[in-house]
Amino acid sequence: MGTSLIFLLILVGIALLFIGVWNSFMRKKNRVHNASASLDAILKKRYDLIPNLTEVVKGYAAYEQAVLESVLRVRNEALRARTIEEKEHADGKIAKGIEEIFVIAEKYPNLKADRQFRFLQASLNEIEEQISAARRAYNATVLEINTAIAVFPLNLFAKLYRITAFPFFSATESEKRTPMV
């Protein structure tokens, strides 16, 4: 009876180990999804500002119609992005488009002085900071689960449970460049 009890305790211990590792992976995976949803919400806030921004600019810069239409088209593409890779690609295009709008604003002093334009510009700057913070939070959760997936012995459990690494959300090209002062 002693050996069967020991055997039973070992089986229970192994089962608890498998359950504990599974639950740990699920918690990490849920944190990644939560961080991704937070990032999506902030990106959507930026996308929602773009039509207002282009309308204000359109009133002052009628000759820049092609750029404004391009930015709106990119915004609509970004709204359809589903995977992190698609969102990352769209984010880069949006950042470039917003940069182009601000370059246009430099040509039109009346536009730069417009109260609504300044408000939208300040809102976008605030949202950019929120996006940066959300991206860091997302990447931290991705790092946590990807590290768990990569290290022994958790990598064996990850293979068993078919848990794969999550992609990081990289900075856009404009964010990688050193700003000119």
N, C-alpha and C positions, 0 to 999 in steps of 0.2 A: 504494500500500500504506500510506503514511503516514496518509492521510485515513481509510481504513477502520479502522486501528488506533485513531486518535483517536475515531472514531465508536463503536467497540466499547468503549473505555474510558469514554466518556460514558454509554453504555447501562449498563455495569456499575456506574458511579457512581450513576446514577439508581436502578437496582435496589437497590443497597446502601442508598441513602437511604430508599426505601420500606420496606425490611426493617427498617432501624434505627428508623424512626418507629413501625412496627407493633409491634416488640418493646418499645419504650419505653411505648407505650399498654398493652400486655399486662402489663408489670411493674406499672404504676400500677394497672391494673384488679385485678390479683391482690392488691396491697397493700390495696385497698379491701375485697375479699372477705375477706381475712385479718382485717382490723380489725373487719369486721362479724361474723365468726365469734367473735372474742374477746369482743365486746360481747354477743353472744347467750349465750355460756357464762356470763358474769357475771350477765346478766339471769335466766338459768335458776337460778343459785344463789339469787338473791333469791326467785324464784317458789317454789323448794323449801322455803324457810324459812316461807313464809306459812301453810301448814297447821299447822305446829307452833305458830306464834305464835297463831293463832286458837284452837287447842285449849287452850293455857294460859289465854288470856283467857276462853274459854268457862267454865272452871272457876270463875272469880271473878265474871264479869259475865253471868249467865244472861239478864238482861233486854236485853242488847245483841245478841241472836241475829240480828236482821235485818241489822245492820251487818256482822257476821262472815260471814254467808252471802253478802252482797253482795261482800265482799272476795274470798271464795273463788271466786265466779262470775267476777269480773274476772280473777283469776289464771288460771282455766281458759281464758278468752278470750285472755289474753296468750300462753299457751302455743301457741295456734293461729296467732298473728300471723306472717306470712311477709315482707311487704315492710317497708322501713324506715318508711314512713308508718304502717302498722298497728302496728309495734313502738313507734313514738313515741307514738301514741295510747294504746296499752295501757300504756306506761310512765307516762304522765300519770295514768291511772286507778288504777294500782297505787300510785303515790306518794300519791295522795289517800286511797286506802283504808288504807294504812299510817299515814298521818297521823291518820285517824279512829280507828284502833286505839290510837294513843298518847294521843289525847284521852280515849278511854274509860279508859285506864290511870290517867289523872289523877284520875278519880272514885273509884278503888278503891286505897287506900293499900296494902292487902295484896298486890294484884297488882303494884304498883310494887316492892314489897320481895321478890317471889318471885325466887329465884335463877335459875330457868330463863328467866323473862321477861327479867330483866336480861341474861342471856347472849344470848338471841335479839335483844334490842334492840342490844346491842353488836355482834353479828354483822351485823345489818342496817346499822348505821352504817358498819361497815367495808366492806360490800358496796356501799353507796351511794358511798363514796369511790372504790372500784374502778370502778363504773359511770361515774362522772364522768371518771375518767382514760381509760377505754376509749372514752367518747364523744368526748373531746378527740382521742384517737389516730385514731378513725374519721374525724372531721371534718377532721383534718389531711390524711389520705390523700385524702379527697374533694376538698378544696381543691386539692391537687396535680394531680389528674387533671382537675378542672373548669377549672382555670387553663390547663392544656395544651390542653384542648378549645376554649377561648375565644380564645386568642391566635393571631395570624397568624405563620407560615403553617401552624402545626399544626392550626388550625381547618379548613383545607381537607382535610388528611389525615383528620381526625376525621369529616368529612362523607363522604369517600370510603369510609372503613372503617365507617361507620354507628355510630360510638361517640357515645353521648349522655351528658349530664351525670348525675351521681349525686346523690341527695337528701342533704342534711345531716340529722343527728339533733339536733333542737333540745332545749333544756332544758325540763323540765316546768314547768307554771305555778307549782308550789310552789317550785321552784328559782329561778324568776325573781323571786319576792317577796323583799324584804329581811327577814331574820329579825328577830323581835322579841327584844330583849335585856332 
